Amino acid sequence: MAGSDPLGVTAIPNPGTPSRRGSIRGISAVLLPVDNTGAIDWEGFAAHVDRTVAAGIVPAVNMDTGHVHHLDGDARRRVLGVAREVIGPAVPGDLVAGACVVDGVGEPFDERGYLAECEPILAAGATPVLFPSHGLNAGSDGETVTRIGTLARRLPAFIGFELSTAFHPAGRILSLTAYRDLLHIPNCVGAKHSSLSRRLEWERLAVRDRERPAFHVYTGNDLAIDMVRSGSDWLLGLSTAAPAAFARRDAWLLAGDLRAHELDDALQALGSFTFRTPVPAYKHSMAQVLQLRGWIGCDAPFPGSPRRPDSDREILATILARIDEAVGA
């Protein structure tokens, strides 16, 4: 298989090879649960941040899995405050948070809005993820990267974000040429890639390996979580369903333990089921999983979010049992 981009990417990393490095950086987008009145379950959220950190996984808050588009500024700041309180004193890289501007088609790029969103993130000692918006992604790929570069001049470090419109209408997947330009913004430490395409991600890994090996390609492909075998790191919504199992999978992969593959298959079964069309309903699936685990008290979808049928719970329970068996629980 070969890439068709003019950058000359004619080969991709072999998907059967192990990770190119001695570590896999995992970041889990933490679900923001609600109670049966639709109010945020702050206790359940705090407990799940703690559970994620205890597994050795970096939590990401105010992401799509955290319903960031449905939160006002006060709620976003409280999410940050709760996460920081749970984690403890800031250590570089221990918390990631989405910087989200909610706009509509045709609205201009809101530079001040993004910087205002980044202020509390930086104050909390977290790394911002520049969430897509219509204004940020309007026009050409080059214009999008130029806008990101404008924001970069005001930030110590940040993570970029390519997002398929299957997740959100403001999403954009850059050309490989524009991706290379993003990769060469010095304080862009990595980028989440959520195209749900192995081919596009493999092309990015090839450019990364050639031009900036320290750059993190964070797979957001919940339908192909084994992209870590090709050299990706990960920032996934699926992982909020099983942070400890993801941590175990990574440790086994790096150790060459063959049990990693059966655990990966079990986790992928969960991803394939919960990220089916309509994709945004995966967030309700995650609430169902957390409630089945006894980690939250209510599995209701966040107000305004699509829901899955109650009959999914029986299937989810079967998949969770398979994960537990693979982990050895």
Secondary structure, DSSP 8 states (H G I E B T S, - for coil): ----STT-------TTS--SSS---EEEE----B-TTS-B-HHHHHHHHHHHHHTT-EEEESSGGGTGGG--HHHHHHHHHHHHHHH-S--TTS-EEEE-----TT----HHHHHHHHHHHHHTT-EEEE---HHHH-S-HHHHHHHHHHHHTT-S-EEEEEE-TTT-TT-----HHHHHHHHTSTTEEEEEEESS-HHHHHHHHHHHHHH-TTSEEEE--TT-GGGGGGT-EEEESGGGG-HHHHHHHHHHHHHT-THHHHHHHHHHHHHHHHTSSSGGGHHHHHHHHHHHTTSSS-----TTS----TTHHHHHHHHHHHHHHHHT-
